[in-house]
Amino acid sequence: MEHSLLIYIAVMAGTTYLIRMLPLTLIRRKIKNRFILSFLHYMPYAVLGAMTFPSILYSTSSVISAAAGMITACALAYMQKSLLTVAVFAAAAVFLTELVICSGLF
């Protein structure tokens, strides 16, 4: 068990190191291609969204209440409200939706 755990850790450490080291060694001059620059600029947001979106939908007892909170948060964020306002109203939307679902009205 201990031996395989050490192998797993070594492989993950090597993989993580290679992912970070290869761009530094292979690309020596400044990137001027607009497409590649745009791709590199938006990649962190796309990865964060891909990791966050499924967690949002399955974070409550019902996908419906999770969707209500997500829609509320997206609408308030689009209207450029503060992070605290978005979080409070999204949580309130989830709470109210769960209350309606549990009471049997929906």
Disulfide bonds with the S-S distance in Angstrom:
none
